[in-house]
Amino acid sequence: MNARRNARDYERLPQHSEAHLNWALIAMMTRRLTRKSPRTSQWTR
């Protein structure tokens, strides 16, 4: 769980929670896009 702050509501304003969620999703997608070897699905074999 890389973005633990999303598990609980620690922020006072909803905008802060939304901003942190956006950063967490951006980080997750960049990790997936820059992965060395792409995962192959069992359904495509």
GULUM-75034 format. One record per residue (C-alpha): residue number from 1; residue in three letters; z, x, y. Coordinates in steps of 0.02 Angstrom, whole numbers, plus 50000, padded with zeros to 5 digits. Layout:
% residues N
 tifi fitor    zz    xx    yy
  NUM   ALA     Z     X     Y
...
% end
This chain:
% residues 45
 tifi fitor    zz    xx    yy
    1   MET 50000 50000 50000
    2   ASN 49936 50103 50145
    3   ALA 49967 49972 50278
    4   ARG 50146 49919 50243
    5   ARG 50167 49842 50415
    6   ASN 50051 49702 50360
    7   ALA 50170 49650 50221
    8   ARG 50299 49583 50343
    9   ASP 50290 49512 50517
   10   TYR 50367 49650 50623
   11   GLU 50266 49621 50781
   12   ARG 50320 49508 50923
   13   LEU 50146 49457 50979
   14   PRO 50008 49393 50866
   15   GLN 49884 49507 50957
   16   HIS 49980 49660 50897
   17   SER 49976 49600 50718
   18   GLU 49790 49565 50732
   19   ALA 49755 49736 50807
   20   HIS 49852 49824 50669
   21   LEU 49762 49723 50537
   22   ASN 49594 49771 50612
   23   TRP 49640 49956 50607
   24   ALA 49698 49941 50427
   25   LEU 49535 49857 50376
   26   ILE 49431 49987 50468
   27   ALA 49526 50127 50380
   28   MET 49502 50043 50210
   29   MET 49316 50018 50236
   30   THR 49287 50197 50296
   31   ARG 49376 50262 50141
   32   ARG 49266 50153 50032
   33   LEU 49106 50203 50121
   34   THR 49143 50390 50116
   35   ARG 49193 50394 49934
   36   LYS 49116 50538 49836
   37   SER 49054 50441 49685
   38   PRO 49016 50256 49700
   39   ARG 49098 50146 49571
   40   THR 48982 50059 49451
   41   SER 49020 49886 49396
   42   GLN 49026 49839 49213
   43   TRP 48913 49691 49252
   44   THR 48767 49800 49308
   45   ARG 48754 49902 49149
% end
